[in-house]
Amino acid sequence: MDNFAQQIDLSGISDTLNQISSDLLGAVTYTPHTSFITDLAFIMIIGAIATLAFFKIKQPLIIGYLFAGMLIGPLSPLWSWVLPAESQSSDMLASTGILTDVSALNLFSDIGVILLLFVIGIEFPYAKIKSTGKMAIGVGTIGLFATLGAIFYVANLLGLNSMDSLFIAAALSISSTAVIVKILEDMGRIRNESTILVLGILIVEDVIAVILISSLQSVALVGTVSVESIIVVVIVAIGLIVGTFTLGTRFITPLIDRVAAAEHREILLLSVLGVCFGYALLANIVGLSVAIGAFLAGVLVAESKSSEVSKLLASPIKDMFVAIFFISVGALMDVSQLQNYIFLSIALIIVAIVMKFSGSILGNFLFRQKRGKAIHSAFTLAAPRGEFSIVIIKTGVDIGAVSTFLFPMIGVISIVTVFLAPYMIKASDKIVPMLEKENV
C-alpha cells in the first residue's frame, strides 16, 4: 500500500487540476460577446443563494449581496487559490473572477440607486418632508462637519498627509443613502417617524457631498476653494427642490393622474419611470446627484392619486437593480490586501462612527428633538458609508491627488460599516425603551 501511494504523481494531479480550472475560467471569462449575460446570470444565481442563506440565519439581505459580490468578483481572494500561479499577474487582474464586465455592472448599479430612491420618494409626499425640512438641514450639517473635522485631525495624527486626510475625512463624513434606505426597507421601518428625519438628513448630505467633491477637486488642482462653485451648487439645489414643489406638483402630478385614468398598468409604469429617469437626468445635468433627482421624482408621484399602484409596479424592477448594485460593490472590493491597512481602517471606522453619532445627537439636542427620535436617527446614520465615500476617494485617485491605497481601504471600510449598520439600528431599539423607563 505504501509503495502504491509513493507511485502517485502528486504534482501531476496538481497540474491537471490547475489546467481544468484554467479551462473552466477561460470558458466563462474570455468570451467578450457573452460576458455581460454571463455576469448577470452569476449575479442572479449566486446572489439568490447567498441572500437565501443570510435570510435563514436572520441576517440583513444587504450583507448577503455584498458577500456574494466578494465571492465572485475579479478581486476576490478566492481566485488566487483557484488560478494557477502563472496566471496571477497584474495584467490578468481585470480578467480573473467570474464577473468581468465591470463597466456594465457600474451602469446597472447606478440604475439601482435611482430606482431605490425613486420608490422611497413615493413613501414621502410633500407634507411629510416639509415638517422636517429645517431640522434635517441643521442636524445633517452639524453631524457631517463635526465628523469631517475629527477624522481629518485623527488621520493626520495617524501619519496620513494633509491631502489624504482631507479626502478620507470627506468620504467618511457622509452616510450611505442607498444602504440606509435598503436596510430600513428590509426591516419594515421605512414609514417610521424617525425615518422621515433620517431621509431628510440624507438628502442634505447628498447635496453637501456634491459641494465637497467640487471643492476637493479645486483644492487638489488649484490649491484654493472655489467659493463661486459652492454658491452655484447651493442655488441650483434650492432651485430644483423649490421648482419640484411648485411647478412640478402643478404640471407633472396632474399628468400622472391623467395617464392613470386610462387604467393601463403598462402605460402607467412607463410614464412614472420616465418621470424618474427624466428627473435623475435633470439633476445630473445641473450638477447634482442623480439620487436627489430620483427622490424628488418619487415625491411628485407621491402627490398623485395613483402613488400606491405606481410603487407596486416599480418595486420589482427596483429590487433587481438594487441587488446588482450591492453585489457589484462587493465585487469591486479588494479585501485581499486588508492586512496592509487593518489598524488604520479600524481606527478610522471607530472615529467615524463615534463622531457621526455624537454630531447627530448634538444637532438633535440643539434643535430640541424628542430623545427617542434623536437616538434612533443617530444610530441609523452613525455606521454605513457607501456610494459617495467611494466616489470621493476615486475622484482623488483619478486626479492623482491622494495615495492609491485609499481606494481599496475605503472599500473595506464601507463593507465593515454596512455590516455594522443593522445591528446599530437594532441596538437603538433596546436603548430607547431603557431611557424612557428611567424618565418615568
C-alpha positions in Angstrom: 0.0 0.0 0.0 2.8 2.4 0.8 4.5 1.6 -2.5 1.3 2.4 -4.3 1.0 5.7 -2.6 4.5 6.6 -3.4 3.8 6.0 -7.1 1.1 8.6 -7.3 2.4 11.7 -9.0 1.0 14.4 -6.8 2.5 17.2 -8.9 0.8 15.7 -12.0 -2.6 15.8 -10.2 -2.0 19.4 -9.2 -1.1 20.3 -12.8 -4.2 18.6 -14.1 -6.5 20.5 -11.6 -4.9 23.8 -12.5 -5.4 23.1 -16.2 -9.1 22.2 -15.6 -9.6 25.4 -13.5 -7.9 27.5 -16.2 -10.1 25.9 -19.0 -13.3 26.5 -17.0 -12.4 30.1 -16.2 -11.4 30.6 -19.8 -14.8 29.3 -21.0 -16.6 31.7 -18.6 -14.3 34.7 -18.8 -12.8 35.1 -22.2 -16.0 35.3 -24.3 -16.5 39.0 -24.8 -19.8 38.7 -26.7 -21.4 36.9 -23.8 -19.6 38.4 -20.9 -22.4 40.6 -19.7 -25.0 37.9 -19.9 -22.6 35.6 -18.1 -22.1 38.2 -15.4 -25.8 38.8 -15.0 -26.5 35.1 -14.7 -23.9 34.6 -12.0 -25.1 37.7 -10.1 -28.7 36.4 -10.0 -27.8 32.8 -9.2 -25.2 33.3 -6.6 -27.0 36.4 -5.3 -30.1 34.3 -4.7 -28.2 31.5 -2.9 -26.2 34.0 -0.7 -29.3 36.0 0.3 -31.3 32.9 1.0 -28.5 31.7 3.3 -28.3 35.0 5.1 -32.1 35.1 5.4 -32.1 31.7 7.0 -29.5 32.8 9.6 -31.6 36.0 10.2 -29.0 38.4 8.8 -29.8 41.5 6.6 -30.1 40.7 2.9 -27.7 43.6 2.1 -24.9 41.7 3.7 -25.7 38.7 1.6 -25.5 40.8 -1.5 -22.1 42.2 -0.5 -20.8 38.7 0.4 -22.0 37.3 -2.9 -20.1 40.0 -4.8 -16.9 39.4 -2.8 -17.1 35.7 -3.7 -17.4 36.2 -7.5 -15.7 39.5 -8.1 -12.4 39.9 -10.0 -10.6 41.0 -6.8 -11.8 38.1 -4.6 -9.0 36.2 -2.8 -10.8 33.0 -4.0 -9.3 33.3 -7.4 -5.7 33.4 -6.1 -6.4 30.0 -4.7 -8.1 28.5 -7.8 -6.0 30.1 -10.6 -2.6 28.6 -11.4 0.3 30.7 -10.1 1.5 31.8 -13.6 -1.9 33.3 -14.4 -1.9 35.6 -11.3 -0.4 38.7 -12.8 -1.4 42.3 -12.7 -2.3 42.2 -16.3 -4.8 39.4 -15.6 -6.5 41.2 -12.7 -9.3 42.6 -14.8 -10.0 39.3 -16.4 -10.0 36.9 -13.4 -13.0 36.0 -11.4 -16.5 35.3 -12.6 -17.6 38.9 -13.0 -15.8 40.6 -15.8 -17.9 43.4 -17.4 -17.2 45.9 -14.6 -18.4 49.0 -16.7 -21.8 47.3 -17.3 -22.0 46.5 -13.6 -21.4 50.1 -12.6 -24.0 51.2 -15.1 -26.7 48.9 -13.7 -25.7 49.7 -10.1 -26.4 53.4 -10.9 -29.8 52.4 -12.2 -30.4 50.5 -8.9 -29.7 53.6 -6.8 -32.0 55.7 -9.0 -34.9 53.2 -8.7 -34.3 52.7 -5.0 -34.5 56.4 -4.2 -37.5 56.8 -6.5 -39.6 54.2 -4.8 -38.7 55.5 -1.4 -39.7 59.0 -2.5 -43.2 57.7 -3.2 -43.4 57.0 0.5 -42.9 60.7 1.4 -45.3 63.3 0.0 -44.5 67.0 0.3 -46.3 67.5 3.6 -44.1 64.9 5.4 -40.9 66.4 4.0 -41.9 70.0 4.9 -42.4 69.0 8.5 -38.7 68.1 8.9 -37.0 70.4 6.5 -35.3 72.9 8.8 -34.4 70.3 11.3 -32.9 68.0 8.6 -30.7 70.8 7.4 -29.4 71.7 10.9 -28.8 68.2 12.2 -27.3 66.9 8.9 -24.9 69.8 8.6 -23.7 69.6 12.2 -23.2 65.9 12.1 -21.4 65.9 8.8 -18.9 68.7 9.5 -18.2 67.5 13.1 -17.3 64.1 11.7 -15.2 65.6 8.9 -13.1 67.8 11.3 -12.5 65.0 13.8 -11.4 62.4 11.1 -9.1 65.0 9.4 -7.4 65.6 12.8 -7.1 61.9 13.6 -5.9 60.9 10.1 -3.1 63.4 10.4 -2.1 62.0 13.8 -2.0 58.5 12.3 0.5 59.6 9.6 -1.5 60.5 6.6 -0.5 63.6 4.6 -2.9 66.6 4.5 -4.5 65.8 1.2 -5.1 62.1 2.0 -6.5 63.2 5.4 -8.8 65.7 3.7 -10.2 63.3 1.2 -10.7 60.4 3.6 -12.3 62.8 6.1 -14.8 64.0 3.5 -15.5 60.4 2.4 -16.2 59.1 5.9 -18.4 62.1 6.9 -21.2 61.1 4.6 -23.6 58.3 5.4 -24.8 56.0 2.6 -28.2 56.8 1.4 -28.6 53.6 -0.6 -27.5 51.4 2.3 -29.6 53.1 5.0 -32.8 53.1 2.8 -32.4 49.5 1.9 -31.8 48.4 5.5 -34.8 50.4 6.8 -36.9 49.0 4.0 -35.9 45.4 4.7 -36.6 45.9 8.4 -40.1 47.4 7.7 -39.2 50.8 9.2 -39.4 53.0 6.1 -42.6 54.7 7.4 -41.4 55.3 11.0 -41.4 58.8 12.3 -37.7 58.9 12.8 -37.2 57.7 9.2 -38.6 60.9 7.8 -35.9 62.9 9.7 -33.2 60.4 8.5 -34.2 60.7 4.9 -34.3 64.5 5.1 -30.7 64.4 6.6 -29.5 62.1 3.9 -30.8 64.4 1.2 -29.0 67.3 2.8 -25.8 65.2 3.0 -26.1 64.3 -0.7 -26.2 68.0 -1.6 -23.2 68.7 0.7 -21.4 65.7 -0.9 -21.7 67.3 -4.4 -20.3 70.5 -3.0 -17.4 68.7 -1.3 -16.4 66.8 -4.5 -16.3 70.1 -6.4 -14.4 71.8 -3.6 -11.9 69.0 -3.1 -11.1 68.9 -6.9 -10.5 72.7 -6.7 -8.2 72.3 -3.7 -6.3 69.4 -5.3 -5.8 71.0 -8.7 -5.6 74.7 -7.9 -4.8 74.9 -4.2 -7.8 77.0 -3.3 -11.6 76.5 -2.7 -13.8 77.9 -5.3 -16.5 79.8 -3.4 -18.3 80.6 -6.6 -18.8 76.9 -7.4 -20.2 76.2 -3.9 -22.7 79.0 -4.2 -23.8 77.8 -7.6 -24.4 74.3 -6.3 -26.4 75.5 -3.4 -28.5 77.8 -5.6 -29.1 75.0 -8.1 -30.1 72.6 -5.4 -32.6 75.0 -3.9 -33.9 75.9 -7.3 -34.5 72.2 -8.2 -36.3 71.5 -4.9 -38.5 74.6 -5.0 -39.3 74.0 -8.6 -40.4 70.5 -7.8 -42.8 71.6 -5.1 -44.2 74.4 -7.2 -44.1 73.8 -10.9 -43.7 70.0 -10.6 -46.7 69.4 -8.5 -48.8 71.7 -10.7 -47.9 70.1 -14.0 -46.3 66.7 -13.7 -48.5 65.3 -10.9 -51.8 66.0 -12.7 -50.3 64.5 -15.9 -49.6 61.3 -14.0 -53.2 61.2 -12.8 -54.4 61.6 -16.4 -52.2 58.6 -17.5 -53.5 56.5 -14.6 -57.1 57.3 -15.6 -56.5 55.2 -18.7 -56.4 52.2 -16.4 -53.5 50.6 -18.3 -50.7 49.5 -15.9 -48.0 49.1 -18.6 -48.5 52.7 -19.8 -48.5 54.0 -16.2 -45.3 52.1 -15.4 -43.5 53.6 -18.4 -44.8 57.0 -17.5 -43.6 57.1 -13.9 -40.3 55.5 -14.9 -40.0 58.3 -17.5 -40.5 60.9 -14.7 -38.0 59.0 -12.5 -35.1 58.9 -15.0 -36.0 62.3 -16.5 -35.6 63.9 -13.1 -32.4 62.0 -12.4 -31.1 63.2 -15.8 -32.1 66.8 -15.0 -30.3 66.6 -11.6 -27.2 65.2 -13.3 -27.2 68.0 -16.0 -27.4 70.7 -13.4 -24.5 69.1 -11.4 -26.4 67.4 -8.6 -26.6 63.8 -7.6 -28.9 61.5 -9.6 -30.2 60.2 -6.3 -31.6 63.6 -5.4 -33.4 63.8 -8.7 -34.9 60.3 -8.4 -36.1 61.0 -4.8 -37.8 64.3 -5.9 -39.4 62.4 -8.8 -40.8 59.9 -6.3 -42.2 62.8 -4.2 -44.0 64.1 -7.3 -45.6 60.6 -7.8 -46.5 60.5 -4.1 -48.6 63.6 -4.7 -50.7 61.8 -7.3 -53.8 59.6 -6.8 -52.0 56.6 -8.2 -49.0 56.6 -6.0 -49.6 53.2 -4.4 -50.2 51.5 -7.8 -47.0 53.2 -9.2 -45.0 51.9 -6.3 -46.2 48.3 -6.7 -45.4 48.4 -10.4 -41.9 49.8 -10.0 -40.8 47.8 -6.9 -39.9 44.5 -8.6 -37.7 46.3 -11.2 -36.1 48.3 -8.3 -35.4 45.1 -6.3 -33.5 43.6 -9.3 -31.2 46.6 -9.9 -30.6 47.2 -6.2 -29.4 43.6 -5.9 -27.0 44.2 -8.8 -25.8 47.5 -7.2 -24.8 45.9 -3.9 -23.3 42.8 -5.4 -21.2 44.9 -7.8 -20.0 47.0 -4.9 -18.9 43.8 -3.1 -17.2 42.5 -6.3 -15.0 45.6 -6.7 -13.6 45.5 -3.1 -10.0 44.2 -2.9 -10.2 42.6 0.5 -7.1 40.5 -0.2 -4.9 43.5 0.9 -6.8 44.0 4.2 -3.8 43.1 6.3 -1.9 46.1 4.9 -4.1 48.7 6.4 -6.2 46.9 9.0 -5.2 49.0 12.0 -5.6 52.3 10.2 -9.1 51.2 8.9 -10.2 50.1 12.4 -9.1 53.5 13.9 -10.9 55.5 11.2 -14.1 53.3 11.5 -14.2 53.9 15.2 -13.7 57.7 14.9 -16.2 57.9 12.0 -19.0 56.1 13.9 -18.4 57.8 17.2 -18.3 61.3 15.7 -21.3 60.8 13.4 -23.3 59.5 16.3 -22.2 62.4 18.6 -22.7 65.0 15.9 -26.2 63.8 15.2 -27.1 63.7 18.9 -25.7 67.3 19.3 -27.7 68.5 16.3 -30.9 66.9 17.6 -30.3 68.4 21.0 -29.7 71.9 19.6 -32.9 71.6 17.6 -34.9 70.2 20.6 -35.8 66.9 19.0 -37.5 64.2 21.1 -35.0 62.0 22.8 -36.2 58.7 21.3 -36.4 60.1 17.8 -32.9 61.6 18.2 -31.3 58.4 19.3 -32.9 56.3 16.6 -31.8 58.7 13.9 -28.2 59.0 15.4 -27.8 55.2 15.5 -29.1 54.9 11.9 -26.8 57.5 10.5 -23.7 56.5 12.5 -22.3 53.5 10.7 -22.9 52.9 7.0 -20.6 54.5 4.4 -21.0 53.7 0.7 -21.5 55.2 -2.7 -20.4 58.8 -2.1 -17.5 57.7 0.1 -16.2 55.6 -2.8 -16.8 58.3 -5.4 -14.9 60.9 -3.4 -11.8 58.7 -3.0 -12.0 57.6 -6.6 -12.1 61.2 -7.7 -8.9 61.9 -5.6 -7.1 58.9 -7.0 -8.1 59.7 -10.6 -6.7 63.2 -10.5 -3.6 62.0 -8.7 -4.3 64.0 -5.5 -4.3 61.1 -3.0 -2.5 57.8 -2.4 -3.8 54.9 -4.4 -4.2 52.6 -1.3 -7.1 54.8 -0.1 -9.4 53.3 -2.7 -9.3 49.6 -1.5 -9.2 50.9 2.1 -12.4 52.9 1.7 -13.9 49.7 0.1 -13.1 47.7 3.2 -14.4 50.4 5.5 -17.6 50.6 3.5 -18.2 46.8 3.9 -17.4 46.8 7.6 -19.7 49.8 8.3 -22.5 48.4 6.2 -22.2 45.1 8.2 -22.5 47.0 11.5 -25.4 49.2 10.4 -28.3 46.8 11.0 -27.0 45.9 14.5 -26.7 49.5 15.5 -30.3 50.2 14.4 -31.4 47.2 16.5 -29.3 48.5 19.4 -31.3 51.7 19.4 -34.5 49.7 19.8 -33.2 48.4 23.1 -31.6 51.6 24.4 -34.6 53.9 23.8 -37.1 52.0 26.0 -34.5 51.8 28.7 -34.0 55.6 28.7 -37.8 56.1 28.6 -38.2 53.9 31.7 -35.6 55.9 33.6 -37.6 59.1 32.9 -40.8 57.7 34.2 
